[in-house]
Amino acid sequence: MSDTALIEKVLEGNEHAFRLLVEKYSNDVFRTVFAVLRDQKEAEDAAQEVFMKIYTSLSQYENQGFKTWMTRIAVNHAIDVKRKQARRREEVVDALEQQALGTPRDSIEKEIIENDQRKLVRKRLDELPENYREVIYGFYIAEKSYQQMAEEQKVQVKTIETKLYRARSWMKKNWKEDDFS
């Protein structure tokens, strides 16, 4: 049965048709998510979440190539999961550092200011065009090498260099130092 026919049946309320779509594409979704997350358990969980997103978004699908549409959802979700993991790690490291230092009162003020600055920087990073945000985040926050990012995005190292150059240029043009104080 074709994808279009299965999608129509799902939209009519046929759950079995959706199960058939899941069976047909589960390996593709898993491989896509795993390529970003590099962790089997996380990829399995994320793949299930992707299928839930697909199910709830199916009414918005416009017959432009189901596998492509589904893969785009999977990649975006995997990137979101990776970002959440990085934020959680950062919060855990911050908490452990605080515990180890036994925060005196005067450093609490400093900590609040630094926390506000971190939030501001994250907010400003979200303003970056999406194609730049990924390389800026990967290079400066996740501290990945050009080679790592090129492998993850399945592009040449030169492409990553170009994206970073353009992202930096965009930031210089659109942001002022006063925006971060």
Backbone as a printed PyTorch tensor [residue, N CA C, xyz], in Angstrom:
tensor([[[ 0.8440, -1.1760,  0.0000],
         [ 0.0000,  0.0000,  0.0000],
         [ 0.8990,  1.2530,  0.0000]],

        [[ 0.5460,  2.2490, -0.7720],
         [ 1.3730,  3.4500, -0.8880],
         [ 1.2780,  4.3050,  0.3720]],

        [[ 2.3030,  5.1620,  0.5450],
         [ 2.3150,  6.0670,  1.6930],
         [ 1.0980,  6.9740,  1.6800]],

        [[ 0.7370,  7.4740,  0.5130],
         [-0.4010,  8.3850,  0.4010],
         [-1.6840,  7.7130,  0.8740]],

        [[-1.8850,  6.4670,  0.4680],
         [-3.0880,  5.7430,  0.8780],
         [-3.0700,  5.5040,  2.3910]],

        [[-1.9190,  5.1360,  2.9180],
         [-1.8170,  4.9110,  4.3650],
         [-2.0880,  6.2010,  5.1410]],

        [[-1.5450,  7.3020,  4.6470],
         [-1.7360,  8.5960,  5.3190],
         [-3.2110,  8.9700,  5.3240]],

        [[-3.8860,  8.7660,  4.1920],
         [-5.3210,  9.0660,  4.1300],
         [-6.0870,  8.2380,  5.1530]],

        [[-5.7360,  6.9490,  5.2660],
         [-6.4180,  6.0890,  6.2350],
         [-6.1500,  6.5440,  7.6710]],

        [[-4.9110,  6.9610,  7.9450],
         [-4.5790,  7.4450,  9.2900],
         [-5.4160,  8.6800,  9.6060]],

        [[-5.5120,  9.5810,  8.6320],
         [-6.2860, 10.8070,  8.8410],
         [-7.7760, 10.5220,  9.0330]],

        [[-8.2200,  9.3770,  8.5200],
         [-9.6180,  8.9590,  8.7210],
         [-9.8050,  8.2470, 10.0580]],

        [[-8.6950,  8.0420, 10.7990],
         [-8.7860,  7.4420, 12.1190],
         [-8.3450,  5.9880, 12.2030]],

        [[-7.7640,  5.4550, 11.1480],
         [-7.3310,  4.0600, 11.1200],
         [-5.9480,  3.9420, 11.7830]],

        [[-5.9160,  3.4150, 13.0030],
         [-4.6560,  3.2860, 13.7420],
         [-3.7480,  2.2190, 13.1390]],

        [[-4.3390,  1.1870, 12.5700],
         [-3.5530,  0.1150, 11.9650],
         [-2.6990,  0.6730, 10.8070]],

        [[-3.2470,  1.6250, 10.0580],
         [-2.4980,  2.2220,  8.9540],
         [-1.2690,  2.9570,  9.4880]],

        [[-1.4130,  3.6110, 10.6340],
         [-0.2490,  4.2960, 11.2080],
         [ 0.7890,  3.2780, 11.6690]],

        [[ 0.3320,  2.1700, 12.2490],
         [ 1.2780,  1.1110, 12.6440],
         [ 2.0760,  0.6280, 11.4420]],

        [[ 1.4170,  0.5220, 10.2910],
         [ 2.1170,  0.0950,  9.0740],
         [ 3.1780,  1.1220,  8.6610]],

        [[ 2.8560,  2.4190,  8.7860],
         [ 3.8440,  3.4540,  8.4930],
         [ 5.0260,  3.3630,  9.4530]],

        [[ 4.7320,  3.1410, 10.7250],
         [ 5.7940,  3.0270, 11.7310],
         [ 6.6950,  1.8480, 11.3940]],

        [[ 6.0880,  0.6990, 11.0770],
         [ 6.8860, -0.4880, 10.7390],
         [ 7.7470, -0.2330,  9.4970]],

        [[ 7.1730,  0.4510,  8.5290],
         [ 7.8810,  0.6950,  7.2710],
         [ 9.0810,  1.6270,  7.4750]],

        [[ 8.9390,  2.6480,  8.3410],
         [ 9.9690,  3.6690,  8.4630],
         [10.7160,  3.6680,  9.7970]],

        [[10.4660,  2.7220, 10.6710],
         [11.1030,  2.7600, 11.9930],
         [12.6250,  2.7090, 11.9060]],

        [[13.1610,  1.8810, 11.0170],
         [14.6200,  1.8080, 10.8790],
         [15.2040,  3.1170, 10.3600]],

        [[14.5240,  3.7260,  9.3880],
         [15.0060,  5.0030,  8.8380],
         [15.0240,  6.0850,  9.9080]],

        [[13.9370,  6.1820, 10.6760],
         [13.8530,  7.2010, 11.7260],
         [14.9190,  6.9400, 12.7830]],

        [[15.0700,  5.6880, 13.1960],
         [16.0730,  5.3630, 14.2150],
         [17.4750,  5.7400, 13.7340]],

        [[17.8230,  5.3550, 12.4990],
         [19.1580,  5.6610, 11.9710],
         [19.3920,  7.1720, 11.9090]],

        [[18.3810,  7.9150, 11.5080],
         [18.5080,  9.3790, 11.4170],
         [18.7620,  9.9780, 12.7900]],

        [[17.9740,  9.5640, 13.7670],
         [18.0980, 10.1000, 15.1210],
         [19.4140,  9.6500, 15.7540]],

        [[19.7890,  8.3990, 15.5290],
         [21.0320,  7.8730, 16.1010],
         [22.2480,  8.6110, 15.5470]],

        [[22.1950,  9.0040, 14.2780],
         [23.3180,  9.7240, 13.6640],
         [23.6010, 11.0330, 14.4010]],

        [[22.5690, 11.6380, 14.9690],
         [22.7530, 12.8890, 15.7000],
         [23.1050, 12.6240, 17.1670]],

        [[22.3920, 11.6880, 17.8000],
         [22.5340, 11.4880, 19.2410],
         [23.6760, 10.5560, 19.6360]],

        [[24.0120,  9.5940, 18.7940],
         [25.1010,  8.6520, 19.0620],
         [24.9220,  7.8770, 20.3760]],

        [[23.6810,  7.5940, 20.7300],
         [23.3960,  6.8210, 21.9430],
         [22.1350,  6.0190, 21.6610]],

        [[22.2480,  4.6800, 21.7530],
         [21.1450,  3.8250, 21.3430],
         [19.8740,  4.0670, 22.1620]],

        [[19.9940,  4.1290, 23.4780],
         [18.8120,  4.3160, 24.3330],
         [18.1350,  5.6560, 24.0320]],

        [[18.9410,  6.7220, 23.9640],
         [18.3940,  8.0470, 23.6550],
         [17.7520,  8.0440, 22.2680]],

        [[18.3870,  7.3680, 21.3100],
         [17.8600,  7.3270, 19.9470],
         [16.5360,  6.5600, 19.8930]],

        [[16.4330,  5.4840, 20.6620],
         [15.1730,  4.7220, 20.6990],
         [14.0470,  5.5910, 21.2540]],

        [[14.3240,  6.2740, 22.3650],
         [13.3110,  7.1530, 22.9570],
         [12.9330,  8.2710, 21.9900]],

        [[13.9460,  8.8850, 21.3880],
         [13.6960,  9.9990, 20.4700],
         [12.9150,  9.5330, 19.2430]],

        [[13.2060,  8.3330, 18.7480],
         [12.4840,  7.8070, 17.5750],
         [10.9960,  7.6510, 17.8950]],

        [[10.6820,  7.1700, 19.1030],
         [ 9.2730,  7.0620, 19.5040],
         [ 8.6270,  8.4380, 19.5540]],

        [[ 9.3550,  9.4120, 20.0920],
         [ 8.8280, 10.7780, 20.1660],
         [ 8.6210, 11.3480, 18.7680]],

        [[ 9.5120, 11.0160, 17.8430],
         [ 9.3770, 11.4810, 16.4600],
         [ 8.0860, 10.9390, 15.8580]],

        [[ 7.7960,  9.6560, 16.0770],
         [ 6.5700,  9.0940, 15.5200],
         [ 5.3250,  9.7330, 16.1410]],

        [[ 5.4150, 10.1290, 17.4150],
         [ 4.2860, 10.8480, 18.0190],
         [ 4.1130, 12.2130, 17.3350]],

        [[ 5.2250, 12.8810, 17.0630],
         [ 5.1520, 14.1670, 16.3640],
         [ 4.5830, 13.9830, 14.9610]],

        [[ 5.0290, 12.9310, 14.2880],
         [ 4.5270, 12.6610, 12.9380],
         [ 3.0170, 12.4410, 12.9960]],

        [[ 2.5850, 11.6470, 13.9660],
         [ 1.1580, 11.3410, 14.0890],
         [ 0.3430, 12.6150, 14.3190]],

        [[ 0.8280, 13.4720, 15.2200],
         [ 0.0640, 14.6910, 15.5310],
         [ 0.1840, 15.7450, 14.4250]],

        [[ 1.2100, 15.6500, 13.5880],
         [ 1.4080, 16.6480, 12.5280],
         [ 0.9380, 16.1560, 11.1650]],

        [[ 0.4500, 14.9520, 11.0890],
         [ 0.0960, 14.3590,  9.7960],
         [-0.9340, 15.1860,  9.0300]],

        [[-1.8140, 15.8650,  9.7420],
         [-2.8260, 16.6820,  9.0560],
         [-2.1800, 17.8650,  8.3240]],

        [[-0.9640, 18.2350,  8.6970],
         [-0.2700, 19.3510,  8.0580],
         [ 0.6020, 18.9000,  6.8760]],

        [[ 0.7370, 17.5890,  6.7080],
         [ 1.5500, 17.0500,  5.6200],
         [ 0.9070, 17.4060,  4.2890]],

        [[ 1.7300, 17.8720,  3.3340],
         [ 1.1920, 18.3770,  2.0650],
         [ 1.6810, 17.5800,  0.8520]],

        [[ 1.8460, 16.2870,  0.9840],
         [ 2.2450, 15.4050, -0.1270],
         [ 3.4900, 15.8780, -0.8640]],

        [[ 4.5150, 16.3160, -0.1100],
         [ 5.7390, 16.7850, -0.7470],
         [ 6.8640, 15.7650, -0.6120]],

        [[ 6.5630, 14.5380, -0.3440],
         [ 7.5660, 13.4960, -0.1460],
         [ 7.5700, 13.0930,  1.3120]],

        [[ 6.8800, 12.0210,  1.6320],
         [ 6.6770, 11.6530,  3.0290],
         [ 7.9870, 11.3590,  3.7450]],

        [[ 8.8730, 10.5890,  3.1000],
         [10.1220, 10.2130,  3.7580],
         [10.9710, 11.4490,  4.0580]],

        [[11.0100, 12.3930,  3.1420],
         [11.7630, 13.6330,  3.3530],
         [11.1670, 14.4310,  4.5070]],

        [[ 9.8580, 14.5540,  4.5050],
         [ 9.1420, 15.2970,  5.5530],
         [ 9.3920, 14.6610,  6.9200]],

        [[ 9.2770, 13.3450,  6.9580],
         [ 9.4670, 12.5920,  8.1940],
         [10.9260, 12.7160,  8.6740]],

        [[11.8860, 12.6520,  7.7620],
         [13.3020, 12.7620,  8.1180],
         [13.6000, 14.1410,  8.6800]],

        [[12.9920, 15.1800,  8.1160],
         [13.1990, 16.5340,  8.6190],
         [12.7090, 16.6450, 10.0670]],

        [[11.5550, 16.0510, 10.3530],
         [11.0380, 16.0440, 11.7260],
         [12.0100, 15.3060, 12.6440]],

        [[12.5250, 14.1690, 12.1870],
         [13.4400, 13.3660, 12.9970],
         [14.7340, 14.1140, 13.2970]],

        [[15.3070, 14.7580, 12.2920],
         [16.5620, 15.4980, 12.4900],
         [16.3420, 16.6550, 13.4630]],

        [[15.2880, 17.4230, 13.2380],
         [15.0210, 18.5660, 14.1230],
         [14.7940, 18.1150, 15.5600]],

        [[14.0640, 17.0250, 15.7330],
         [13.8140, 16.5320, 17.0900],
         [15.1180, 16.0570, 17.7390]],

        [[15.9370, 15.3510, 16.9850],
         [17.1990, 14.8520, 17.5270],
         [18.1060, 16.0180, 17.9450]],

        [[18.1380, 17.0670, 17.1400],
         [18.9470, 18.2480, 17.4870],
         [18.4120, 18.8760, 18.7670]],

        [[17.0960, 18.9710, 18.9030],
         [16.4970, 19.5110, 20.1350],
         [16.8850, 18.6730, 21.3510]],

        [[16.8380, 17.3500, 21.2030],
         [17.2120, 16.4500, 22.3100],
         [18.6730, 16.6630, 22.6820]],

        [[19.5290, 16.7830, 21.6780],
         [20.9580, 16.9940, 21.9230],
         [21.1960, 18.3090, 22.6730]],

        [[20.4690, 19.3510, 22.2790],
         [20.5970, 20.6400, 22.9710],
         [20.1510, 20.5170, 24.4280]],

        [[19.0580, 19.8250, 24.6640],
         [18.5700, 19.6510, 26.0390],
         [19.5940, 18.8830, 26.8730]],

        [[20.2040, 17.8700, 26.2690],
         [21.2340, 17.1070, 26.9850],
         [22.3950, 18.0190, 27.3700]],

        [[22.8240, 18.8540, 26.4390],
         [23.9530, 19.7540, 26.7050],
         [23.6010, 20.7220, 27.8250]],

        [[22.3710, 21.2500, 27.8010],
         [21.9480, 22.1670, 28.8600],
         [21.9280, 21.4650, 30.2070]],

        [[21.4160, 20.2340, 30.2200],
         [21.3640, 19.4700, 31.4840],
         [22.7670, 19.2300, 32.0240]],

        [[23.7010, 18.8540, 31.1370],
         [25.0850, 18.6290, 31.5670],
         [25.6660, 19.9070, 32.1470]],

        [[25.4020, 21.0180, 31.4770],
         [25.9190, 22.3040, 31.9370],
         [25.3500, 22.6340, 33.3190]],

        [[24.0700, 22.3820, 33.5290],
         [23.4460, 22.6680, 34.8210],
         [24.0220, 21.7680, 35.9120]],

        [[24.2720, 20.4930, 35.5760],
         [24.8440, 19.5620, 36.5510],
         [26.2550, 20.0010, 36.9290]],

        [[27.0510, 20.3800, 35.9290],
         [28.4100, 20.8370, 36.2060],
         [28.3680, 22.0860, 37.0800]],

        [[27.4890, 23.0220, 36.7630],
         [27.3500, 24.2300, 37.5760],
         [26.9840, 23.8800, 39.0140]],

        [[26.0470, 22.9670, 39.1860],
         [25.6140, 22.5730, 40.5270],
         [26.7570, 21.9070, 41.2950]],

        [[27.5120, 21.0500, 40.6240],
         [28.6390, 20.3790, 41.2770],
         [29.7230, 21.3800, 41.6650]],

        [[29.9890, 22.3330, 40.7920],
         [30.9830, 23.3610, 41.1110],
         [30.5380, 24.1740, 42.3220]],

        [[29.2710, 24.5120, 42.3580],
         [28.7290, 25.2670, 43.4920],
         [28.8800, 24.4820, 44.7870]],

        [[28.5290, 23.2080, 44.7120],
         [28.6270, 22.3450, 45.8950],
         [30.0730, 22.2740, 46.3870]],

        [[30.9980, 22.1160, 45.4640],
         [32.4060, 21.9720, 45.8340],
         [32.9680, 23.2550, 46.4390]],

        [[32.5000, 24.3830, 45.9690],
         [33.0240, 25.6510, 46.4450],
         [32.3740, 26.1360, 47.7340]],

        [[31.1830, 25.6530, 48.0590],
         [30.4790, 26.1250, 49.2470],
         [30.2620, 27.6270, 49.1670]],

        [[29.3950, 28.0560, 48.2990],
         [29.1860, 29.4440, 47.9080],
         [29.0630, 30.4320, 49.0670]],

        [[30.0270, 31.3600, 49.2140],
         [29.8740, 32.4420, 50.1880],
         [28.8670, 33.4680, 49.6680]],

        [[28.3620, 34.3120, 50.5550],
         [27.3070, 35.2660, 50.2010],
         [27.6930, 36.2090, 49.0620]],

        [[28.9390, 36.7300, 49.0590],
         [29.3080, 37.7000, 48.0200],
         [29.3700, 37.0680, 46.6300]],

        [[29.6030, 35.7590, 46.5410],
         [29.6460, 35.1320, 45.2210],
         [28.2490, 34.7920, 44.7100]],

        [[27.2480, 34.8490, 45.5820],
         [25.8770, 34.6050, 45.1290],
         [25.4610, 35.6880, 44.1370]],

        [[25.8120, 36.9270, 44.4500],
         [25.4990, 38.0280, 43.5400],
         [26.1910, 37.8150, 42.1970]],

        [[27.4600, 37.4330, 42.2430],
         [28.2200, 37.1780, 41.0190],
         [27.5670, 36.0380, 40.2220]],

        [[27.1450, 35.0110, 40.9340],
         [26.5120, 33.8610, 40.2950],
         [25.2030, 34.2590, 39.6000]],

        [[24.4170, 35.1080, 40.2470],
         [23.1540, 35.5650, 39.6590],
         [23.4280, 36.3530, 38.3850]],

        [[24.4200, 37.2150, 38.4160],
         [24.7730, 38.0100, 37.2390],
         [25.2380, 37.1000, 36.1070]],

        [[26.1070, 36.1330, 36.4220],
         [26.5830, 35.2000, 35.4020],
         [25.4380, 34.3750, 34.8250]],

        [[24.5240, 33.9610, 35.6740],
         [23.3650, 33.1820, 35.2260],
         [22.5100, 34.0160, 34.2750]],

        [[22.2880, 35.2840, 34.6270],
         [21.5170, 36.1830, 33.7550],
         [22.2190, 36.3690, 32.4150]],

        [[23.5600, 36.4860, 32.4680],
         [24.3160, 36.6480, 31.2230],
         [24.2080, 35.3890, 30.3570]],

        [[24.2730, 34.2140, 30.9820],
         [24.1280, 32.9540, 30.2440],
         [22.7640, 32.8890, 29.5600]],

        [[21.7180, 33.2720, 30.3120],
         [20.3630, 33.2580, 29.7460],
         [20.2730, 34.2180, 28.5650]],

        [[20.8730, 35.3950, 28.7150],
         [20.8540, 36.3920, 27.6510],
         [21.5800, 35.8690, 26.4100]],

        [[22.7230, 35.2420, 26.6160],
         [23.4780, 34.6930, 25.4800],
         [22.6650, 33.5940, 24.7930]],

        [[22.0320, 32.7150, 25.5750],
         [21.2010, 31.6540, 24.9740],
         [20.0480, 32.2600, 24.1910]],

        [[19.4370, 33.2920, 24.7530],
         [18.3250, 33.9600, 24.0770],
         [18.8130, 34.5510, 22.7580]],

        [[19.9790, 35.1950, 22.8010],
         [20.5180, 35.8000, 21.5900],
         [20.9010, 34.7290, 20.5670]],

        [[21.3990, 33.5870, 21.0400],
         [21.7270, 32.4930, 20.1210],
         [20.4770, 32.0010, 19.3980]],

        [[19.3500, 32.0110, 20.0940],
         [18.0990, 31.5930, 19.4650],
         [17.6650, 32.5500, 18.3620]],

        [[18.1980, 33.7770, 18.3710],
         [17.8720, 34.7590, 17.3350],
         [18.6850, 34.5370, 16.0500]],

        [[19.7600, 33.7820, 16.1800],
         [20.5800, 33.4990, 14.9930],
         [19.7540, 32.7480, 13.9580]],

        [[20.0100, 32.9710, 12.6760],
         [19.3680, 32.1250, 11.6650],
         [19.7240, 30.6600, 11.9500]],

        [[18.7790, 29.7660, 11.7200],
         [18.9410, 28.3650, 12.1250],
         [20.2090, 27.7180, 11.5730]],

        [[20.5560, 28.0020, 10.3000],
         [21.7380, 27.3690,  9.7050],
         [23.0330, 27.8270, 10.3800]],

        [[23.0390, 29.0100, 11.0150],
         [24.2190, 29.4780, 11.7350],
         [24.2120, 28.9950, 13.1800]],

        [[23.0370, 28.8990, 13.7650],
         [22.9050, 28.5420, 15.1790],
         [23.5760, 27.2010, 15.4720]],

        [[23.3590, 26.2500, 14.5920],
         [23.9100, 24.9120, 14.8240],
         [25.4350, 24.9100, 14.8810]],

        [[26.0960, 25.6230, 13.9510],
         [27.5650, 25.6220, 13.9570],
         [28.1190, 26.4500, 15.1090]],

        [[27.4850, 27.5730, 15.4470],
         [27.9410, 28.3860, 16.5780],
         [27.8000, 27.5830, 17.8620]],

        [[26.6500, 26.9550, 18.0400],
         [26.4230, 26.1490, 19.2390],
         [27.4310, 24.9990, 19.2960]],

        [[27.5900, 24.2960, 18.1860],
         [28.4940, 23.1470, 18.1580],
         [29.9310, 23.5290, 18.4640]],

        [[30.4140, 24.6270, 17.8710],
         [31.8130, 25.0060, 18.0190],
         [32.1000, 25.6630, 19.3690]],

        [[31.2740, 26.6390, 19.7610],
         [31.5720, 27.4170, 20.9600],
         [31.0040, 26.8340, 22.2480]],

        [[29.8440, 26.2160, 22.1940],
         [29.2200, 25.7370, 23.4270],
         [29.4940, 24.2500, 23.6360]],

        [[29.2570, 23.4510, 22.5950],
         [29.5210, 22.0170, 22.7250],
         [31.0030, 21.7030, 22.5170]],

        [[31.7750, 22.6990, 22.0860],
         [33.2220, 22.5890, 21.8890],
         [33.6130, 21.4340, 20.9630]],

        [[32.8930, 21.3390, 19.8510],
         [33.1820, 20.3000, 18.8620],
         [34.1890, 20.8340, 17.8530]],

        [[34.9330, 19.9140, 17.2750],
         [35.8850, 20.3040, 16.2280],
         [35.1340, 20.4630, 14.9070]],

        [[35.7920, 21.1120, 13.9500],
         [35.2080, 21.2470, 12.6180],
         [34.9050, 19.8470, 12.0640]],

        [[35.8410, 18.9250, 12.2840],
         [35.7000, 17.5730, 11.7520],
         [34.4650, 16.8780, 12.3470]],

        [[34.2700, 16.9850, 13.6650],
         [33.1090, 16.3710, 14.3100],
         [31.8120, 16.9190, 13.7290]],

        [[31.7410, 18.2370, 13.6020],
         [30.5140, 18.8420, 13.0790],
         [30.2880, 18.4460, 11.6220]],

        [[31.3560, 18.3630, 10.8450],
         [31.2240, 17.9640,  9.4390],
         [30.6810, 16.5400,  9.3360]],

        [[31.1810, 15.6480, 10.1910],
         [30.7000, 14.2680, 10.1760],
         [29.2390, 14.1990, 10.5950]],

        [[28.8560, 14.9290, 11.6380],
         [27.4730, 14.9210, 12.1130],
         [26.5120, 15.4570, 11.0660]],

        [[26.9340, 16.5020, 10.3510],
         [26.0510, 17.1270,  9.3630],
         [26.2190, 16.5200,  7.9710]],

        [[27.1540, 15.5730,  7.8540],
         [27.4400, 14.8990,  6.5820],
         [27.7990, 15.9030,  5.4840]],

        [[28.7180, 16.8200,  5.8290],
         [29.2190, 17.8180,  4.8790],
         [30.7390, 17.8600,  4.9720]],

        [[31.3610, 18.6300,  4.0940],
         [32.8070, 18.7970,  4.1040],
         [33.2160, 19.7540,  5.2280]],

        [[34.4510, 19.6110,  5.7080],
         [34.9750, 20.4950,  6.7500],
         [34.9440, 21.9430,  6.2520]],

        [[35.2410, 22.1530,  4.9860],
         [35.2290, 23.4960,  4.4010],
         [33.8450, 24.1380,  4.5390]],

        [[32.7840, 23.3410,  4.4320],
         [31.4190, 23.8490,  4.5840],
         [31.2100, 24.3710,  6.0010]],

        [[31.7300, 23.6520,  6.9910],
         [31.6160, 24.0860,  8.3860],
         [32.3850, 25.3870,  8.5790]],

        [[33.5950, 25.4670,  8.0130],
         [34.3920, 26.6930,  8.1210],
         [33.6360, 27.8750,  7.5280]],

        [[33.0280, 27.6570,  6.3690],
         [32.2780, 28.7200,  5.7050],
         [31.0720, 29.1410,  6.5460]],

        [[30.3480, 28.1590,  7.0780],
         [29.1780, 28.4790,  7.9160],
         [29.5920, 29.2850,  9.1470]],

        [[30.6940, 28.8860,  9.7890],
         [31.1660, 29.6160, 10.9670],
         [31.5800, 31.0460, 10.5970]],

        [[32.2620, 31.1900,  9.4820],
         [32.6670, 32.5250,  9.0380],
         [31.4340, 33.4050,  8.8050]],

        [[30.4410, 32.8450,  8.1170],
         [29.2270, 33.6180,  7.8350],
         [28.4420, 33.9110,  9.1130]],

        [[28.4220, 32.9550, 10.0340],
         [27.7180, 33.1690, 11.3070],
         [28.3860, 34.2870, 12.0990]],

        [[29.7100, 34.2740, 12.1640],
         [30.4350, 35.3400, 12.8740],
         [30.1850, 36.6910, 12.2270]],

        [[30.1840, 36.7140, 10.8960],
         [29.9140, 37.9570, 10.1730],
         [28.5090, 38.4600, 10.4870]],

        [[27.5460, 37.5470, 10.5060],
         [26.1700, 37.9140, 10.8210],
         [26.0870, 38.5080, 12.2240]],

        [[26.7850, 37.8810, 13.1750],
         [26.7450, 38.3730, 14.5570],
         [27.3780, 39.7640, 14.6540]],

        [[28.5100, 39.9610, 13.9740],
         [29.1680, 41.2770, 14.0060],
         [28.2570, 42.3570, 13.4310]],

        [[27.5460, 41.9850, 12.3750],
         [26.6790, 42.9470, 11.6990],
         [25.4160, 43.2430, 12.5210]],

        [[24.8550, 42.2250, 13.1780],
         [23.5460, 42.3640, 13.8160],
         [23.5670, 42.5790, 15.3210]],

        [[24.6810, 42.3270, 15.9620],
         [24.7480, 42.4610, 17.4180],
         [25.7650, 43.5240, 17.8060]],

        [[25.4710, 44.1980, 18.8930],
         [26.4200, 45.1520, 19.4700],
         [26.8450, 44.6020, 20.8250]],

        [[28.0260, 44.9800, 21.2690],
         [28.5150, 44.4870, 22.5580],
         [27.5800, 44.9050, 23.6810]],

        [[26.9790, 46.0870, 23.5670],
         [26.0490, 46.5600, 24.5970],
         [24.8320, 45.6630, 24.7430]],

        [[24.5060, 44.8930, 23.7100],
         [23.3530, 43.9820, 23.7660],
         [23.5330, 42.9060, 24.8330]],

        [[24.7740, 42.6800, 25.2730],
         [25.0510, 41.5950, 26.2060],
         [25.3940, 42.0780, 27.5990]],

        [[25.1040, 43.3120, 27.8970],
         [25.4320, 43.8000, 29.2430],
         [24.1950, 44.2950, 29.9600]]])
